Amino acid sequence: MGGDGGPNICLTIAWALFTIAAAAISLYALSSPRWVESEDVDVACGPIAYCTNMSLTRCTIPGSKYGDSINNLPGLWWQAASVLLAVGATLLAMSFLGIVASIFGGSKTMRTTLHNCVCFAGILLFLGAILGLVGFKDLAMENDWPELPPGACRICNKNTAPFVLVDCNIGDGLIIAIVGCVLGAMASCIGYTNTPKKSAGS
């Protein structure tokens, strides 16, 4: 199938696998407390969780929560990033179900809609990762004294700025979030190749 406008089964399966992989990895990254790790204090912070005692290998999901409200998350930028990543990953998971259903029969309009959803979700993941990098500035110490979670997560040098960490390191969680963006982009590309195009003159 595929030559007459129907779905290519192999491409559709690949599309589904990349889509669900991007969703799962993005949710994992969002839950990770290891987006930024301090070089001076034994603390790591993520958008929705943090951890201490990293030397005791306790810094794993789910970590410790900042609180029950999005307003408890460290900084406006990470609050926005959390929302974008959560919505993007959820949209990918829902699209995965539609892609699987399209293997057994689906209209051209359905596949086009699914591709658009995957593409939009990939954009949300990308924007979420970018806002996560911008949010570095909210991790800068004030008066050279760290403010530890759950009240705050100012664990980096006061010269820390958007996209720039000083006396802190990028953790696995942020790297995984970027991988999720890449997988989302690949899922969108695969979906594009498996989506019916308008013929000339139509």
N, C-alpha and C positions, 0 to 999 in steps of 0.2 A: 504494500500500500504506500501511498505518498505521491505517486505520479499523477493520480487523478484528483488530487486535493485531499485525499484521506490521510490519516496520520501514519507516519513511519513508526512501526512498533519499537524498533531498536532505539530510535531517537527519543521516542516518548518515554521509554523506560529510563534512558539516561537522563532525560529532563526531570523525571520524577525523583530519581536518586539524588541528583545535584540539588534539587529544590529542598527535599527533606533534610539533606545533609547541611545545607546552609541554615535552615531553620533550627536544627538541633544544636549546631555549633554556636550560633548566635545566642540562643537561650543559655547555653553553657557559659559563654563569655559574659553575658549580662549578670549571671549569678556568681561569677568568680570574684573573690575578694582580692585578687592579685593583679590589679591593673597598674598600680604604682607601688613600689616598694622603697621604703626609706633606707638610706645608708647609715643614719645616725640613731634611729630608734627601731625597735623590733616590731614594726607595724607595717602592714600593707593595706591599701584601700582600693575598693572597687566602687562602681556606681551605686550598688544597693547593699553591699556587705563589706566588712573589714575583718581583719584577723590580727592577732598578736601571737607572740611565741613562735615566730616562723622557724627559729632554730630547732624547735621541738617538732617540726613538720606537722603542725596543727593548722597550717594555713590552707585549708581545702574547702571546697563547697560543702555546706552552705555558708560557712563563716558565721559571723555575728551580724545581726541587722542593726542599722542605724535607728530604726524606729518603725512605727506602723504607717506613717504618712510620707508621701513623696516629699513633703517639705522638710523632712528630717535628713534627706540625702545631702551630701556635701556639695553645695554650690548649685546655682541655677543651671549651669551648662551640663553638669552630670545628671541633673533632674531631667532636662530635655533629652539628653542622650539615652537615658533609661527608657523614656516613653517611646522614642523612635525605634530603638532596638526591639522593644517588646512588641510593638505594633507590626514592625517589619517581619519579625520571626513568626508571629501568629498568622499573618497574611500568607507567608510562605507555607506554613503547615496546612492552612485551609486550601491553598492552591494545589498542594500535593495531592489531596484527596480528589480534587477535580481532575487533575492530570491522570491519575490512576483510573478514574471513571471513564475518561476519554479513550482509554485503550480499548474499552469494550463498546465504544460507540459514542460519538459526540459530534455536534455540528461544527462547521467552520467558525461560526460566531462564538461558540463555547471556547474553542482553542485560542482564538484571538483574544478573548476576554481573559483567559488564564495567563496568556503571555503578558498581557498588560499588567495583570496583578503581580506577577513575578517580577517584572521590570520595576514597577512602582515600589515593591517591597525591597528590592535591591538598592534603590535610591535611598529609601529610609535607613537601611543598614549603613550605607556609606555616610549619610549625614550624621547618623548617630555616632559613628566612629570619629568623624571630624570634630563633633562637639565634645567628644570625650577628650580629644587632644587639646582643644581650646580650654577645657576645664582644668587643665594643669594649673592654671593661675590661681584657682581656688585652693590649691594645696600648699601654697607658699606660706611660710611662717610669718607671723607678725611679731616684731620686737625680738627676733631671733629665738623664740621660745615655741616649741611644738604644742599644738592643741590636738589632743588625741581623741579618737572616736569613743563613744558614739556622738558626743556633742559636736565635734568637728573633725577634720582630717587634714590639718595643716602640719605636714610632716616633712616638707621639702624646704630647701633654702629660700630665703626671701626673694632671691633673684629669679626664682622659677616663674615662667611666663607661658602664655599659650604656645604649644608645640615644643616647649623647652623645659627640661627638667634639670634641676641643679641639686646635687646631693641626694638624688633619688634615681631609681631605675625603672624602666618599663617592665611590667610583669607579664606572666604568661596570659593572663586574662585579656589584656588589650591586644596582644599578638593574635590570639584566637579570634577576637572580634574582627580583626582585619582579614583573617582567613575566611571568616563567614561572609564578609563583603565580596571577596574574590569568588567564592563558590556561588553567591547570589548572582554575580555578574555572568558567570559561566552558565548558570541555569537559564538566565534571560537570553543569552546568545543561542543556546541549544533550542529553547522554545521558539525563538525567532525563525530558525531554520526549519522548524516543524509546524509553522503556522501558515495557513494558506494566504497567498498574496493575490492582490487584485490583478487580473490579466489585463493586458493592454487593450484599451478601448472599452473596458467595462466601467 
